[in-house]
Amino acid sequence: MFQIAGIGIIIAMIHTVLKQMGKEDMAHWVTVIGFVVVLFMVVRMLDNLLQEIKSIFLFQ
């Protein structure tokens, strides 16, 4: 969870700096790439959670 928050803060800072430099296109791409990275992290965490729930209720 803290990794996701850290990535969000870093991406927000990079986005702000790039936008102030006048590179809005690059700022948007950084935001999209950050979103995709966080999305993959969340999917991996959900997979781990579902595997844990499955192992508890199916006693595997």
C-alpha positions in Angstrom: 0.0 0.0 0.0 2.8 2.4 0.9 4.5 1.6 -2.5 1.4 2.7 -4.3 1.2 5.9 -2.3 4.8 6.6 -3.0 4.5 6.0 -6.7 1.4 8.3 -6.7 3.4 11.1 -5.0 6.4 10.7 -7.3 4.2 10.7 -10.4 2.3 13.8 -9.2 5.6 15.6 -8.7 7.0 14.6 -12.1 3.7 15.6 -13.7 3.7 19.0 -12.1 7.4 19.7 -13.1 6.8 18.6 -16.7 3.6 20.7 -16.9 5.4 23.8 -15.6 8.1 23.2 -18.2 5.5 23.3 -20.9 5.7 19.6 -21.8 2.0 18.7 -21.2 2.2 15.7 -23.6 5.1 14.2 -21.7 3.3 14.9 -18.4 0.2 13.0 -19.5 2.3 10.0 -20.6 4.1 9.9 -17.3 0.7 9.9 -15.6 -0.6 7.1 -17.8 2.5 5.0 -17.3 2.3 5.5 -13.5 -1.4 4.4 -13.6 -0.6 1.3 -15.5 2.2 0.3 -13.1 -0.1 0.8 -10.1 -2.8 -1.1 -11.8 -0.5 -4.1 -12.3 0.5 -3.9 -8.6 -3.1 -3.9 -7.5 -3.9 -6.9 -9.7 -1.0 -8.8 -8.3 -2.1 -7.9 -4.7 -5.7 -9.0 -5.5 -4.4 -12.3 -6.9 -2.4 -12.9 -3.7 -5.4 -12.0 -1.6 -7.7 -14.4 -3.5 -5.2 -17.2 -3.3 -5.0 -16.7 0.5 -8.7 -16.7 0.8 -8.9 -19.8 -1.4 -6.3 -21.6 0.7 -8.1 -20.8 4.0 -11.6 -21.9 2.9 -10.5 -24.9 0.9 -7.9 -26.0 3.4 -5.2 -26.5 0.8 
